[in-house]
């Protein structure tokens, strides 16, 4: 199938004019062991191969081109060509994206993929265009879990009073306030230092981040809360997108979707291994009964329900 696609793209180039030669600068804020980099490398491989070298991709990891909010602003200006961005910061520019961050909205990965790859996800991607971005595909950060340095968390009562770093996103802030935490919004670039210095007691992220950034060195307790699913849109500057030929646009969008699906599969395959490794590193792991957590965050749905209307119900009813 991939061979057929490559042949088709060559034929399309032949009938739509000379291909544009371009370097695409693709940025993300995490390190080379993280799932984002897995997606970035697959995207680079597919774009360069299927464009016959007309398009090249240079990857900038480790926030070399700025934190996620900065990357979004620089893509808007056309300074950065593309990025893999955690969903959280996007809500500050495109409020409709906040619906994705509601706690316990997605049942499992399959449910999330059906929603995001379907009509709901495509509508959300279209909303990005008002900000000067072209949404290409939904990669993932994954289901998020809670860590802290103070005590095991088995119930919402155990969270009360803990200083928990959350993304700079009002839905996350309100969700953790509802659970009784002192929610501290903070850019990822500041988090490791804050954990080491004890400025915050804990944070919440998928297992791949906890492992890749060695959070077990400062965080003794891990609770498998899976309280939110965080996609990671692969986004391109609209300035860059418009420089591509129609054939190149189709190629880039297909490469992004394939890279996203590749990264998701890698995440799902590795999750059990990460959990085993984190236990081996000395983390004390608890698996709470989440009924109490769902009840505790009900006020968040009461607060945001009117804003998102029937969209919440449409997501919940997706089979």
C-alpha positions as CSV (number, residue, x, y, z in Angstrom):
1,X,0.0,0.0,0.0
2,X,2.8,2.4,0.9
3,X,4.6,1.6,-2.4
4,X,1.4,2.4,-4.3
5,X,1.0,5.7,-2.5
6,X,4.6,6.6,-3.4
7,X,4.0,5.8,-7.1
8,X,0.8,7.9,-7.0
9,X,2.6,10.8,-5.5
10,X,5.2,10.7,-8.3
11,X,2.4,10.7,-10.9
12,X,0.7,13.6,-9.1
13,X,3.9,15.6,-9.2
14,X,4.2,14.9,-12.9
15,X,0.8,16.4,-13.6
16,X,0.7,19.3,-11.2
17,X,4.0,21.1,-12.0
18,X,7.5,21.3,-10.5
19,X,7.8,20.3,-6.9
20,X,8.8,23.0,-4.5
21,X,12.1,22.3,-2.7
22,X,11.9,23.3,1.0
23,X,13.3,22.6,4.4
24,X,10.6,22.1,7.1
25,X,11.7,23.0,10.6
26,X,9.8,20.7,13.0
27,X,10.0,21.4,16.7
28,X,8.9,19.9,20.0
29,X,9.8,20.5,23.6
30,X,10.8,17.0,24.8
31,X,13.9,14.8,24.5
32,X,14.9,12.2,22.0
33,X,13.6,9.3,24.2
34,X,10.1,10.7,24.2
35,X,7.1,9.6,22.0
36,X,7.0,13.0,20.3
37,X,10.4,12.3,18.8
38,X,9.2,8.9,17.6
39,X,6.5,10.7,15.7
40,X,8.9,13.4,14.5
41,X,11.4,10.9,13.1
42,X,8.6,8.9,11.3
43,X,7.2,12.1,9.8
44,X,10.7,13.1,8.6
45,X,11.3,9.6,7.0
46,X,8.0,9.6,5.2
47,X,8.1,13.2,3.9
48,X,11.6,12.9,2.6
49,X,11.0,9.5,1.0
50,X,7.7,10.3,-0.7
51,X,8.8,13.8,-1.9
52,X,11.8,12.3,-3.6
53,X,14.0,14.6,-1.5
54,X,12.3,17.8,-2.6
55,X,11.1,18.3,1.0
56,X,13.5,17.8,3.9
57,X,12.6,17.9,7.6
58,X,15.0,19.1,10.3
59,X,13.9,18.2,13.8
60,X,14.5,20.5,16.8
61,X,13.8,18.7,20.1
62,X,14.3,19.8,23.7
63,X,12.6,23.1,23.4
64,X,15.5,24.4,21.3
65,X,13.1,26.8,19.4
66,X,11.0,27.6,22.5
67,X,8.4,26.2,24.9
68,X,5.0,25.1,23.4
69,X,3.3,28.5,23.7
70,X,6.3,30.1,22.0
71,X,6.2,27.5,19.3
72,X,2.6,28.2,18.6
73,X,3.3,31.9,18.3
74,X,6.3,31.4,16.1
75,X,4.3,29.1,13.8
76,X,1.7,31.8,13.6
77,X,4.4,34.2,12.4
78,X,6.0,31.6,10.1
79,X,9.3,31.6,12.0
80,X,8.8,27.9,12.8
81,X,7.4,25.6,10.1
82,X,5.8,22.8,12.2
83,X,5.5,21.4,15.6
84,X,4.2,18.6,17.7
85,X,2.3,20.3,20.5
86,X,0.6,18.9,23.6
87,X,-3.1,19.8,23.4
88,X,-3.1,21.8,26.7
89,X,-1.6,25.1,25.5
90,X,-3.7,25.2,22.4
91,X,-6.9,26.0,24.4
92,X,-5.5,29.5,25.1
93,X,-5.7,30.3,21.4
94,X,-8.5,28.0,20.2
95,X,-11.0,27.5,23.1
96,X,-12.9,24.6,21.3
97,X,-9.8,22.4,22.0
98,X,-10.6,22.5,25.7
99,X,-13.3,19.9,25.3
100,X,-10.7,17.3,24.7
101,X,-9.1,18.0,28.1
102,X,-12.2,17.3,30.2
103,X,-11.4,14.7,32.9
104,X,-12.3,11.1,32.2
105,X,-13.9,12.0,28.9
106,X,-12.3,9.2,26.9
107,X,-12.9,5.5,27.8
108,X,-9.7,4.1,26.2
109,X,-7.3,4.7,23.4
110,X,-9.6,3.2,20.7
111,X,-12.4,5.6,21.7
112,X,-10.0,8.6,21.6
113,X,-8.7,7.7,18.1
114,X,-12.2,7.2,16.7
115,X,-13.2,10.7,17.9
116,X,-10.0,12.5,16.9
117,X,-9.6,10.8,13.5
118,X,-13.3,11.3,12.7
119,X,-15.5,14.3,12.0
120,X,-15.2,15.8,15.5
121,X,-11.4,15.8,15.3
122,X,-11.4,17.2,11.7
123,X,-13.7,20.1,12.9
124,X,-11.3,20.9,15.7
125,X,-8.4,20.9,13.2
126,X,-10.3,23.3,11.0
127,X,-10.7,25.7,14.0
128,X,-6.9,26.0,14.1
129,X,-6.9,27.9,10.8
130,X,-8.2,31.0,12.3
131,X,-4.9,31.3,14.2
132,X,-2.7,30.8,11.2
133,X,-2.1,27.1,11.7
134,X,-2.8,24.0,9.6
135,X,-3.7,21.0,11.7
136,X,-2.2,17.8,10.1
137,X,-3.0,14.9,12.5
138,X,-3.5,14.0,16.1
139,X,-0.4,12.3,17.6
140,X,-0.7,11.7,21.3
141,X,0.8,12.5,24.7
142,X,-1.5,9.8,26.0
143,X,-3.5,9.1,29.2
144,X,-2.1,11.1,32.1
145,X,-1.3,9.8,35.5
146,X,-0.4,11.6,38.8
147,X,2.9,11.5,40.6
148,X,4.1,13.2,43.8
149,X,6.8,13.1,46.4
150,X,4.7,13.2,49.5
151,X,2.3,10.2,49.8
152,X,0.3,7.5,47.9
153,X,-2.8,8.8,46.3
154,X,-5.7,6.3,46.4
155,X,-8.6,8.8,46.8
156,X,-9.3,12.5,46.1
157,X,-8.8,13.1,49.8
158,X,-5.2,12.1,49.4
159,X,-4.6,14.9,46.8
160,X,-5.9,17.7,49.1
161,X,-3.2,20.2,49.8
162,X,-0.6,18.8,47.3
163,X,1.0,21.4,45.0
164,X,0.6,19.8,41.5
165,X,2.1,21.2,38.4
166,X,-0.4,21.2,35.5
167,X,-0.3,22.5,32.0
168,X,-1.1,26.2,31.3
169,X,-4.7,25.3,30.6
170,X,-7.8,26.3,32.6
171,X,-9.5,22.9,32.2
172,X,-6.6,21.2,33.9
173,X,-6.4,23.9,36.6
174,X,-10.1,23.6,37.4
175,X,-10.0,19.8,37.3
176,X,-7.2,19.6,39.9
177,X,-8.8,22.3,42.0
178,X,-11.9,20.2,42.1
179,X,-9.8,17.3,43.3
180,X,-8.5,19.5,46.2
181,X,-5.0,20.1,44.9
182,X,-3.2,23.4,44.8
183,X,-2.9,23.5,40.9
184,X,0.2,25.3,39.7
185,X,0.1,26.0,35.9
186,X,3.7,25.9,34.6
187,X,5.5,25.5,31.2
188,X,7.2,22.1,30.9
189,X,10.6,23.8,30.5
190,X,10.4,24.8,34.2
191,X,9.0,21.6,35.6
192,X,12.1,19.5,36.3
193,X,13.7,22.3,38.3
194,X,10.5,22.9,40.2
195,X,10.3,19.2,41.2
196,X,13.9,19.1,42.2
197,X,13.7,22.2,44.3
198,X,10.3,21.2,45.9
199,X,8.5,24.2,44.5
200,X,5.8,21.7,43.5
201,X,5.1,18.3,45.1
202,X,3.9,16.5,42.0
203,X,2.9,16.6,38.4
204,X,0.7,14.6,36.0
205,X,1.8,13.1,32.7
206,X,1.7,9.8,30.8
207,X,4.1,7.0,31.6
208,X,6.3,7.8,28.7
209,X,7.1,11.2,30.0
210,X,7.7,10.0,33.6
211,X,10.1,7.4,32.2
212,X,11.9,9.6,29.6
213,X,12.5,12.5,32.0
214,X,13.5,10.2,35.0
215,X,10.8,11.7,37.1
216,X,11.2,8.7,39.5
217,X,14.3,10.6,40.8
218,X,12.1,13.2,42.5
219,X,8.7,11.5,42.5
220,X,8.3,8.5,44.8
221,X,4.5,7.9,44.3
222,X,2.7,7.1,41.0
223,X,-1.1,6.8,40.8
224,X,-2.6,5.2,37.7
225,X,-5.4,7.7,37.4
226,X,-5.6,8.0,33.6
227,X,-7.6,11.2,34.4
228,X,-7.3,12.8,31.0
229,X,-6.3,11.8,27.5
230,X,-3.9,14.3,25.9
231,X,-3.6,14.3,22.1
232,X,-0.6,16.1,20.5
233,X,-1.6,17.8,17.3
234,X,1.0,17.9,14.5
235,X,0.6,21.4,13.3
236,X,2.1,23.4,10.4
237,X,2.4,27.1,10.0
238,X,-0.2,28.2,7.4
239,X,2.6,30.3,5.8
240,X,4.6,27.2,5.2
241,X,1.5,25.1,4.2
242,X,0.6,27.7,1.4
243,X,4.1,27.4,0.0
244,X,3.6,23.7,-0.8
245,X,2.1,22.5,-4.0
246,X,-1.2,20.7,-3.7
247,X,0.5,17.4,-4.2
248,X,3.1,18.2,-1.5
249,X,0.2,19.2,0.9
250,X,-1.4,15.9,0.4
251,X,1.9,14.1,0.9
252,X,2.7,16.0,4.1
253,X,-0.8,15.5,5.6
254,X,-0.6,11.7,4.8
255,X,2.9,11.5,6.4
256,X,1.6,13.3,9.5
257,X,-1.3,10.9,9.9
258,X,0.9,7.8,9.4
259,X,3.5,9.2,11.9
260,X,0.7,9.8,14.4
261,X,-0.6,6.3,14.1
262,X,3.0,4.9,14.3
263,X,3.6,6.8,17.5
264,X,0.3,5.8,19.1
265,X,1.1,2.1,18.4
266,X,4.5,2.6,19.9
267,X,3.0,4.2,23.0
268,X,0.5,1.3,23.5
269,X,3.1,-1.3,23.0
270,X,5.5,0.2,25.5
271,X,3.1,1.1,28.3
272,X,3.4,-2.1,30.2
273,X,7.2,-2.0,29.9
274,X,7.3,1.6,31.2
275,X,5.2,0.6,34.2
276,X,7.4,-2.3,35.0
277,X,10.5,-0.1,34.7
278,X,9.1,2.6,37.0
279,X,8.4,0.0,39.7
280,X,11.9,-1.3,39.3
281,X,13.2,2.3,39.7
282,X,11.5,2.3,43.1
283,X,8.3,4.1,42.5
284,X,5.4,3.0,44.7
285,X,2.4,2.5,42.3
286,X,-1.2,2.6,43.3
287,X,-4.3,1.9,41.1
288,X,-7.2,3.9,42.7
289,X,-10.9,3.2,42.3
290,X,-11.8,6.0,40.0
291,X,-15.5,6.3,40.9
292,X,-14.6,8.8,43.6
293,X,-12.4,10.8,41.2
294,X,-15.2,11.0,38.6
295,X,-17.6,12.2,41.2
296,X,-15.2,14.8,42.4
297,X,-14.7,16.4,39.0
298,X,-18.5,16.6,38.2
299,X,-18.4,20.4,38.9
300,X,-15.9,20.7,36.0
301,X,-18.6,19.3,33.6
302,X,-21.2,21.6,35.2
303,X,-18.9,24.5,34.6
304,X,-17.8,23.7,31.0
305,X,-20.9,21.9,29.8
306,X,-22.8,25.0,28.6
307,X,-19.6,26.1,26.7
308,X,-19.3,22.9,24.7
309,X,-22.9,22.2,24.2
310,X,-23.7,18.8,22.6
311,X,-20.0,18.2,21.7
312,X,-19.4,16.4,25.1
313,X,-22.3,14.1,24.5
314,X,-21.2,13.5,20.9
315,X,-17.8,12.4,22.1
316,X,-19.2,10.2,24.9
317,X,-21.6,8.5,22.4
318,X,-18.9,7.7,19.8
319,X,-18.5,4.0,19.6
